[in-house]
């Protein structure tokens, strides 16, 4: 089984609760092993599969309840490399806004943290902290349905749209929950997300948060679907209001203040600067992007609302880069949000300057259990590169970003076809012919061939190949024309 087929087969796993495959095994946990591979941690997967005998995997396959055919656990196990030796794990501890975090993985203020029991289960599972669902003084009445999704072939979310607003609990109930969480989990970071409509409300909520004993307060300047004007993204799109409300809250409390920014602007720089000069200790970015999908009708009516999930990650990273790369904001602490589903996604945000990341949509799909894959995957990556502290990776990619005018235009990286993996589907030929430079031929032998004199190294064929049969050569000087 090739690495491509390995990932493809692991992606078929339904990620069952109380997985029958593991229940059928006398040793090991094949369900956990497959999940590790699915979430980009094959090293852990190999180690977990090594604990399973051939008989265990055979029994596990027979017990698999997949609607199509059983996941080929024995083939997956054979395709994995020998498990690497277990070394002392690198530290994931990191400071954020003066708060010491056991790891940088937090629940985002959303549907994944709306009561005590939910958050307690997440913290027990290993999450470093929580930005609790936004608290306000207004009565919140949600609609039904409130969610819609753009799905991939494997039924996972490519993008997720929500029409959800803020916490439906009473203010007193929510702050009691936060008080109990901090009392019972003193080593975890508990952040209260709040939203007011006037200066007085912002101050009142911030003081209530501080009195509840939370570690910090997040100012929700960004919710895109509030039914009342002057709240949510109405604030985040106004530099004066960002500065005003941040100043009022900073003057009212001693705990760190972290404005949460909206992506529904052309540039975040001016808003981040407004928050920074008003005394903000950090910035959370981004909240959901205003969008339209044609599902989730409410009595036949549709609205514009927030979009999240994997599809928004590149947009979120662009906004993080914009803030982290600003020379006026070199020390501003950042909490990254947007499309974080695996430890590699989290790594991208950290390497652009984030001290922590917030996760929502992935938890809604896969549960709090994915924290294991975040932690194990990040530690494996760090160990493989002799990185002992996660804080040493914060912002390391920033120097690699340059202006368009500064890019090297004198060299090229050509695609290379791996004949062993090529199945002769012709997809590369079609894409290059109709969307590229007509640099691939495809004849009766069903073998694509790259025409070097026409190829410009755009990599469309590399990206489109369904079997990973196209690789890349070394960078070389362009041919003289």
C-alpha positions as CSV (number, residue, x, y, z in Angstrom):
1,X,0.0,0.0,0.0
2,X,1.5,3.4,-1.1
3,X,1.5,6.3,1.3
4,X,-1.2,7.9,-0.8
5,X,-3.4,4.8,-0.4
6,X,-2.5,4.6,3.3
7,X,-3.9,8.0,3.9
8,X,-6.9,7.3,1.7
9,X,-7.7,4.1,3.6
10,X,-7.3,5.8,7.0
11,X,-9.6,8.6,5.9
12,X,-12.4,6.0,5.3
13,X,-12.5,5.3,9.1
14,X,-15.8,6.6,10.6
15,X,-14.1,7.4,13.9
16,X,-16.8,5.5,15.8
17,X,-17.5,6.1,19.5
18,X,-16.7,3.0,21.5
19,X,-15.2,1.6,18.3
20,X,-16.2,-2.1,17.7
21,X,-12.8,-2.7,16.1
22,X,-11.0,-1.9,19.3
23,X,-13.6,-3.8,21.4
24,X,-12.9,-6.9,19.3
25,X,-9.1,-6.7,19.8
26,X,-7.4,-8.4,22.7
27,X,-4.4,-6.1,22.6
28,X,-3.9,-2.5,21.4
29,X,-6.3,0.1,20.1
30,X,-6.7,-0.1,16.3
31,X,-9.3,2.7,16.3
32,X,-6.9,5.1,18.0
33,X,-4.1,4.1,15.7
34,X,-6.2,4.8,12.5
35,X,-7.3,8.1,14.0
36,X,-3.6,9.1,14.6
37,X,-2.9,8.5,10.9
38,X,-6.0,10.3,9.8
39,X,-4.9,13.4,11.8
40,X,-1.4,13.4,10.3
41,X,0.5,11.5,13.0
42,X,1.7,8.3,11.3
43,X,4.5,7.9,13.9
44,X,2.0,7.5,16.7
45,X,-0.1,5.3,14.4
46,X,2.8,2.9,13.8
47,X,3.5,2.7,17.5
48,X,-0.1,1.9,18.3
49,X,-0.5,-0.7,15.6
50,X,2.7,-2.4,16.8
51,X,0.8,-3.3,20.0
52,X,-1.8,-5.2,17.9
53,X,-1.2,-8.8,16.7
54,X,-2.3,-10.1,13.3
55,X,-5.1,-11.9,15.1
56,X,-6.2,-8.7,16.7
57,X,-6.3,-6.8,13.4
58,X,-8.2,-9.6,11.7
59,X,-10.8,-9.6,14.5
60,X,-11.0,-5.8,14.3
61,X,-11.6,-5.8,10.6
62,X,-14.4,-8.3,11.0
63,X,-16.0,-6.1,13.7
64,X,-15.7,-2.9,11.6
65,X,-19.2,-1.4,10.9
66,X,-18.3,0.7,7.9
67,X,-21.2,1.0,5.6
68,X,-19.2,0.1,2.5
69,X,-16.5,-2.4,3.4
70,X,-14.3,-2.8,6.5
71,X,-11.3,-0.6,6.8
72,X,-8.2,-2.6,5.8
73,X,-6.4,-2.4,9.1
74,X,-3.9,-5.1,8.4
75,X,-2.8,-3.4,5.1
76,X,-2.5,-0.1,6.9
77,X,-0.3,-1.6,9.6
78,X,2.0,-3.3,7.1
79,X,2.4,0.0,5.1
80,X,3.6,1.9,8.1
81,X,7.4,2.2,8.9
82,X,8.9,0.7,12.0
83,X,7.7,2.7,15.0
84,X,10.3,5.2,16.2
85,X,11.7,4.9,19.7
86,X,9.9,6.9,22.3
87,X,12.0,9.8,23.6
88,X,11.4,12.3,26.3
89,X,8.6,14.5,24.9
90,X,9.4,18.1,24.1
91,X,7.6,20.7,26.3
92,X,4.4,22.3,24.9
93,X,4.3,24.8,27.7
94,X,4.1,28.4,26.6
95,X,3.2,31.8,28.0
96,X,0.4,33.9,26.5
97,X,-0.4,37.4,27.8
98,X,1.6,36.6,30.9
99,X,-0.4,33.4,31.5
100,X,1.4,30.1,31.7
101,X,-0.3,27.5,29.5
102,X,0.4,23.8,29.7
103,X,-0.1,23.6,25.9
104,X,-1.2,26.1,23.2
105,X,-4.5,24.2,22.3
106,X,-7.7,26.0,23.4
107,X,-11.4,25.6,22.7
108,X,-12.7,28.6,20.7
109,X,-15.6,30.6,22.0
110,X,-18.5,28.7,20.4
111,X,-20.9,25.8,20.6
112,X,-18.1,23.5,21.9
113,X,-18.0,25.2,25.3
114,X,-21.5,26.2,26.5
115,X,-21.7,24.6,30.0
116,X,-19.6,23.3,32.8
117,X,-19.8,19.6,31.9
118,X,-18.6,20.2,28.3
119,X,-15.7,22.3,29.3
120,X,-14.7,20.0,32.2
121,X,-14.6,17.0,29.8
122,X,-12.4,18.9,27.4
123,X,-10.0,20.0,30.1
124,X,-9.9,16.4,31.4
125,X,-9.0,15.3,27.9
126,X,-6.0,17.6,27.8
127,X,-7.0,20.9,26.3
128,X,-4.8,23.8,27.6
129,X,-7.7,26.1,28.2
130,X,-11.0,27.6,26.9
131,X,-12.3,30.8,25.5
132,X,-15.8,30.3,26.9
133,X,-18.8,31.0,24.7
134,X,-19.5,34.7,24.6
135,X,-21.6,36.2,27.4
136,X,-23.9,39.2,27.0
137,X,-26.6,41.0,28.9
138,X,-29.3,40.6,26.2
139,X,-31.6,37.6,26.0
140,X,-30.4,35.3,23.2
141,X,-32.9,33.2,21.3
142,X,-31.4,31.0,18.6
143,X,-33.0,29.8,15.4
144,X,-33.5,26.2,14.1
145,X,-31.6,25.0,12.2
146,X,-28.6,27.1,12.8
147,X,-25.8,25.1,11.0
148,X,-25.0,24.2,7.4
149,X,-21.9,22.6,5.9
150,X,-20.0,22.3,2.6
151,X,-18.9,18.6,2.6
152,X,-16.1,16.7,1.1
153,X,-16.5,13.2,-0.5
154,X,-15.6,11.6,2.9
155,X,-18.5,13.6,4.6
156,X,-16.0,15.8,6.6
157,X,-16.6,19.5,6.5
158,X,-14.7,21.5,3.9
159,X,-16.5,24.6,5.3
160,X,-19.0,25.1,8.0
161,X,-21.6,27.9,8.3
162,X,-23.4,28.9,11.5
163,X,-26.2,31.3,12.4
164,X,-25.4,30.9,16.1
165,X,-25.1,33.9,18.3
166,X,-24.0,34.0,21.9
167,X,-24.6,32.0,25.1
168,X,-28.3,31.3,25.9
169,X,-27.5,30.9,29.6
170,X,-28.3,33.7,32.1
171,X,-25.3,35.9,32.9
172,X,-25.3,34.7,36.5
173,X,-25.3,31.0,35.3
174,X,-22.3,31.6,33.0
175,X,-20.2,33.4,35.5
176,X,-20.9,30.7,38.1
177,X,-19.8,28.1,35.5
178,X,-16.5,30.0,34.9
179,X,-16.0,30.4,38.7
180,X,-16.3,26.7,39.2
181,X,-14.1,25.8,36.3
182,X,-11.3,28.0,37.6
183,X,-11.7,26.6,41.1
184,X,-11.6,23.0,39.9
185,X,-9.0,23.4,37.1
186,X,-6.6,26.0,38.5
187,X,-3.8,25.0,36.1
188,X,-5.9,25.5,33.0
189,X,-6.5,28.9,31.4
190,X,-10.1,30.0,31.6
191,X,-11.0,33.0,29.4
192,X,-14.4,34.8,29.5
193,X,-15.6,36.0,26.1
194,X,-17.9,39.0,26.5
195,X,-20.0,41.3,24.3
196,X,-21.6,44.5,25.3
197,X,-23.7,47.1,23.5
198,X,-22.7,50.2,25.5
199,X,-19.7,51.3,27.4
200,X,-21.5,50.5,30.7
201,X,-22.3,46.9,29.6
202,X,-18.7,46.2,28.5
203,X,-17.4,47.4,31.9
204,X,-20.1,45.5,33.9
205,X,-19.4,42.2,32.1
206,X,-15.6,42.6,32.4
207,X,-15.8,43.3,36.1
208,X,-18.1,40.2,36.5
209,X,-15.6,38.1,34.7
210,X,-12.8,39.3,36.9
211,X,-14.8,38.7,40.0
212,X,-15.5,35.2,38.8
213,X,-11.7,34.6,38.9
214,X,-11.1,34.0,35.2
215,X,-7.6,34.4,33.8
216,X,-8.4,36.9,31.0
217,X,-11.3,38.5,29.1
218,X,-11.9,38.3,25.4
219,X,-13.8,41.1,23.8
220,X,-16.0,39.8,21.0
221,X,-15.8,42.6,18.4
222,X,-16.5,40.1,15.6
223,X,-19.7,38.0,15.7
224,X,-21.2,38.4,12.1
225,X,-24.8,37.5,12.8
226,X,-26.0,39.6,15.8
227,X,-29.7,40.5,15.6
228,X,-29.0,43.8,17.5
229,X,-27.1,46.7,16.0
230,X,-24.0,48.0,17.6
231,X,-22.8,44.6,18.6
232,X,-20.3,42.0,17.2
233,X,-18.8,42.8,13.9
234,X,-20.5,46.2,13.9
235,X,-17.9,47.1,16.5
236,X,-15.0,45.3,14.9
237,X,-15.4,47.3,11.7
238,X,-15.1,50.6,13.5
239,X,-11.7,51.6,14.7
240,X,-13.0,54.2,17.1
241,X,-15.3,51.7,18.8
242,X,-12.5,49.1,19.0
243,X,-10.3,51.6,20.7
244,X,-13.1,53.0,22.9
245,X,-14.4,49.7,24.3
246,X,-10.9,48.3,24.7
247,X,-9.8,51.3,26.7
248,X,-12.9,51.2,29.0
249,X,-12.4,47.5,29.7
250,X,-8.6,47.9,30.3
251,X,-9.3,50.7,32.8
252,X,-12.0,48.5,34.6
253,X,-10.0,45.3,35.2
254,X,-6.5,44.1,35.9
255,X,-6.7,40.8,34.0
256,X,-5.4,40.6,30.4
257,X,-7.8,42.0,27.7
258,X,-7.9,40.3,24.3
259,X,-10.0,41.8,21.5
260,X,-11.4,39.3,19.0
261,X,-11.2,40.6,15.5
262,X,-13.5,40.2,12.5
263,X,-12.2,39.2,9.1
264,X,-15.0,41.1,7.4
265,X,-12.7,44.0,6.6
266,X,-10.2,44.7,3.9
267,X,-7.3,44.9,6.3
268,X,-7.0,44.1,10.0
269,X,-3.9,46.4,10.6
270,X,-5.8,49.5,11.5
271,X,-8.1,47.7,13.9
272,X,-5.2,45.8,15.6
273,X,-3.4,49.1,16.0
274,X,-6.5,50.7,17.5
275,X,-6.7,47.8,20.0
276,X,-2.9,47.8,20.7
277,X,-2.7,51.6,21.4
278,X,-5.8,51.2,23.6
279,X,-3.8,48.8,25.8
280,X,-4.9,45.4,24.5
281,X,-2.7,42.6,25.9
282,X,-3.3,40.4,22.8
283,X,-5.5,39.8,19.8
284,X,-7.7,36.8,18.8
285,X,-8.1,36.4,15.1
286,X,-10.2,35.5,13.2
287,X,-13.9,35.1,13.8
288,X,-16.1,33.6,11.1
289,X,-16.4,35.1,7.6
290,X,-19.7,36.5,6.3
291,X,-21.0,34.0,3.7
292,X,-24.0,32.5,1.9
293,X,-24.8,28.8,1.5
294,X,-28.1,27.7,0.2
295,X,-29.0,25.3,3.0
296,X,-30.1,25.9,6.6
297,X,-33.5,27.5,5.8
298,X,-35.5,28.9,8.7
299,X,-39.1,28.7,7.6
300,X,-38.1,29.2,4.0
301,X,-35.8,32.2,4.8
302,X,-32.0,32.5,4.5
303,X,-29.5,35.0,5.8
304,X,-25.9,36.0,5.5
305,X,-23.9,34.4,8.4
306,X,-20.5,33.1,9.5
307,X,-18.3,30.6,7.7
308,X,-15.6,28.5,9.4
309,X,-13.8,25.2,8.9
310,X,-10.8,24.2,6.8
311,X,-11.8,26.4,3.9
312,X,-11.1,29.6,5.9
313,X,-7.6,28.7,7.2
314,X,-5.6,30.4,4.4
315,X,-7.7,33.6,5.0
316,X,-7.1,33.4,8.7
317,X,-3.3,32.9,8.2
318,X,-3.3,36.0,5.9
319,X,-4.8,38.1,8.7
320,X,-2.4,36.7,11.3
321,X,0.6,37.4,9.0
322,X,-0.7,41.0,8.5
323,X,-0.7,41.6,12.3
324,X,2.4,39.6,13.2
325,X,4.4,41.1,10.4
326,X,3.6,44.7,11.3
327,X,6.7,46.4,12.7
328,X,4.6,48.5,15.0
329,X,3.2,45.4,16.6
330,X,6.2,43.1,17.2
331,X,5.4,42.0,20.7
332,X,1.6,41.8,20.4
333,X,0.4,38.4,21.6
334,X,-1.7,36.4,19.2
335,X,-4.4,33.7,19.5
336,X,-5.0,32.1,16.1
337,X,-8.4,30.9,14.9
338,X,-9.7,29.5,11.7
339,X,-9.7,26.1,10.1
340,X,-7.5,24.3,12.6
341,X,-8.1,20.6,12.3
342,X,-4.7,19.0,12.9
343,X,-1.5,19.7,14.6
344,X,0.0,20.8,11.3
345,X,-2.7,23.5,11.0
346,X,-1.8,24.7,14.5
347,X,1.9,24.7,13.6
348,X,1.2,27.0,10.7
349,X,-0.4,29.5,13.0
350,X,2.4,29.2,15.6
351,X,5.1,29.7,13.0
352,X,3.4,32.9,11.9
353,X,3.5,34.3,15.4
354,X,0.6,32.9,17.5
355,X,1.2,31.8,21.1
356,X,-1.9,29.7,21.1
357,X,-4.6,28.5,18.8
358,X,-8.4,28.1,19.2
359,X,-10.3,25.2,17.7
360,X,-14.1,24.9,17.1
361,X,-15.3,23.2,13.9
362,X,-12.9,20.2,14.2
363,X,-14.2,19.5,17.7
364,X,-17.8,19.7,16.4
365,X,-17.0,17.0,13.9
366,X,-14.6,14.8,15.8
367,X,-14.9,15.6,19.5
368,X,-12.6,16.7,22.3
369,X,-10.5,13.5,21.8
370,X,-8.6,15.1,18.9
371,X,-6.5,16.9,21.5
372,X,-4.4,13.6,21.7
373,X,-3.5,14.0,18.1
374,X,-2.6,17.7,18.4
375,X,-0.3,17.0,21.4
376,X,1.3,13.8,20.1
377,X,1.7,15.2,16.5
378,X,3.3,18.4,17.7
379,X,5.7,16.6,20.0
380,X,6.7,14.2,17.4
381,X,7.4,17.0,14.9
382,X,9.4,18.9,17.5
383,X,11.4,15.8,18.5
384,X,12.3,15.0,14.9
385,X,13.8,18.5,14.6
386,X,15.4,18.6,18.1
387,X,13.2,21.5,19.2
388,X,12.7,21.3,22.9
389,X,10.4,24.3,23.5
390,X,7.3,25.2,21.4
391,X,7.9,28.9,22.0
392,X,11.1,28.6,19.9
393,X,8.8,28.1,16.8
394,X,6.7,31.2,17.3
395,X,7.1,33.4,14.3
396,X,9.9,31.5,12.6
397,X,8.3,31.7,9.2
398,X,7.8,35.5,9.2
399,X,11.2,36.2,7.6
400,X,10.2,34.0,4.6
401,X,7.4,36.2,3.5
402,X,8.4,38.9,1.0
403,X,6.8,41.2,-1.5
404,X,5.7,39.9,-4.8
405,X,8.4,42.1,-6.5
406,X,11.1,40.3,-4.5
407,X,10.3,36.8,-5.7
408,X,12.9,34.8,-7.7
409,X,11.7,34.8,-11.4
410,X,14.9,33.4,-12.9
411,X,14.5,29.7,-11.8
412,X,11.9,26.9,-12.2
413,X,10.9,23.7,-10.5
414,X,9.7,21.1,-13.1
415,X,7.2,18.3,-12.3
416,X,8.4,14.7,-12.5
417,X,6.1,11.8,-13.2
418,X,6.5,8.6,-11.1
419,X,5.6,5.8,-13.5
420,X,5.0,3.4,-10.6
421,X,2.2,5.4,-9.2
422,X,0.7,6.8,-12.5
423,X,-2.4,4.9,-13.5
424,X,-2.9,6.7,-16.8
425,X,-6.1,8.6,-15.9
426,X,-5.0,11.6,-18.0
427,X,-6.2,14.2,-15.4
428,X,-2.8,16.0,-15.6
429,X,-3.1,16.2,-19.4
430,X,-6.7,17.6,-19.3
431,X,-5.8,20.2,-16.7
432,X,-2.6,21.3,-18.4
433,X,-4.4,21.4,-21.8
434,X,-7.3,23.5,-20.6
435,X,-5.9,25.4,-17.7
436,X,-2.2,25.4,-18.2
437,X,0.4,25.7,-20.9
438,X,-0.3,22.6,-23.0
439,X,2.9,21.0,-21.7
440,X,1.7,17.4,-21.3
441,X,1.0,14.9,-24.1
442,X,-1.2,11.9,-23.7
443,X,-1.4,9.2,-26.4
444,X,-2.8,5.8,-27.0
445,X,-0.4,4.3,-24.5
446,X,-2.2,6.3,-21.8
447,X,1.1,7.6,-20.5
448,X,1.5,11.4,-19.9
449,X,4.7,13.0,-21.0
450,X,5.9,16.4,-20.0
451,X,7.1,18.7,-22.8
452,X,10.0,20.6,-21.2
453,X,10.1,23.4,-23.8
454,X,6.5,24.3,-22.9
455,X,6.4,23.6,-19.1
456,X,6.7,26.7,-16.9
457,X,6.6,24.9,-13.6
458,X,3.2,26.1,-12.5
459,X,2.5,22.8,-10.6
460,X,-1.1,22.5,-11.7
461,X,-0.5,18.9,-12.7
462,X,1.2,18.2,-9.4
463,X,-1.8,19.5,-7.5
464,X,-4.4,17.8,-9.6
465,X,-3.0,14.3,-9.7
466,X,-5.3,11.9,-7.8
467,X,-2.6,9.3,-7.0
468,X,0.3,11.5,-6.0
469,X,2.2,10.2,-9.1
470,X,3.7,13.6,-9.9
471,X,6.6,14.9,-7.8
472,X,8.9,17.9,-8.2
473,X,12.5,18.3,-9.4
474,X,15.2,20.5,-7.9
475,X,15.0,24.2,-8.7
476,X,17.1,25.0,-11.8
477,X,17.7,28.1,-13.9
478,X,15.1,28.8,-16.6
479,X,16.0,27.9,-20.1
480,X,17.1,30.8,-22.3
481,X,14.4,31.9,-24.7
